[in-house]
Amino acid sequence: MYSENKLRAKIVINEKSKGLYETATLIEENLMVLEALSTIPLATISIILIAFAISVMNTGINRLLVSRFVGWTEYREMQKEIAEYRTQTTQAMRTKNKKLLEKLKKKESQIMNMNKKMAKPQLILFALSFSYIFIWWFVLTPTYGANIVAYIPGIGPITVFYWYFICSMLFGTLSSRIIGVMPIE
């Protein structure tokens, strides 16, 4: 009977240790995941988020300014007309087509007026863009300095100056396409 109780105790201990082993393995796997996540620098993620927020805000403000000062459909029509005018002017100069150049010369004042009308929202947005440079210059640069904030395989370590520039270009392009504010086509 003594050996039977001893055997039962061993079985219970084995079952408990098996459960502890599985728990320890699960904890170890979770720690490995957390360790992998902790290797991503906080600076990298924070700069990505700041660049994303600024790009979306900038694109939204651009859309609002254009809608308010010009009107969105009129703005798009003027963009297309100006692009067409430039294409025709370039083509006429290459082929030295005097007749077409004369015709386009008459339309030049109308195109100049369109450019002036389209420039007002762009100038306001340009002035506002300097505040984003201040964020970069007075917040990000002093915070991270010349430290490496990202690493791009094949390129190497990246400082805050280049990482913010890369992120802002990426998110600026993406947000302008998503919101629908694109340059002249």
Sequence and secondary structure as in RCSB ss.txt:
>XXXX:A:sequence
MYSENKLRAKIVINEKSKGLYETATLIEENLMVLEALSTIPLATISIILIAFAISVMNTGINRLLVSRFVGWTEY
REMQKEIAEYRTQTTQAMRTKNKKLLEKLKKKESQIMNMNKKMAKPQLILFALSFSYIFIWWFVLTPTYGANIVA
YIPGIGPITVFYWYFICSMLFGTLSSRIIGVMPIE
>XXXX:A:secstr
 HHHHHHHHHHHHHHHHHHHHHHHHHHHHHHHHHHHHHTS HHHHHHHHHHHHHHHHHHHHHHHHHHHHT HHHH
HHHHHHHHHHHHHHHHHHHHT HHHHHHHHHHHHHHHHHHHHHHHHHHHHHHHHHHHHHHIIIIIHHHHTTSEEE
EETTTEEEEHHHHHHHHHHHHHHHHHHHHT     
